[in-house]
Amino acid sequence: MRRLLLDLIIFFSIIFLPYWFYIPLLVASIVVMPFFWEAVFLGFFIDMLYGLNVFFSIYALSALVLVALALVFKERLRFNV
């Protein structure tokens, strides 16, 4: 339920709010939520709405890299604690 609510908040913030609000919200959700793969799809949605070229989606690629980095660092932090 919490994950769905966060997805809806980010989705509507992408539509109605400026980028300086939804991009930090998206990055924070990647760090806080475990396996937040929805960020990649939300990145594709941002590119479809505001991107110049759909075939090179910079937001989706950045979200994918951030999710992968968050998985690696979260694993190391849990292991060392």
Secondary structure as UniProt FT lines:
FT   HELIX           2..16
FT   HELIX           19..32
FT   TURN            34..35
FT   HELIX           38..50
FT   HELIX           58..80
//
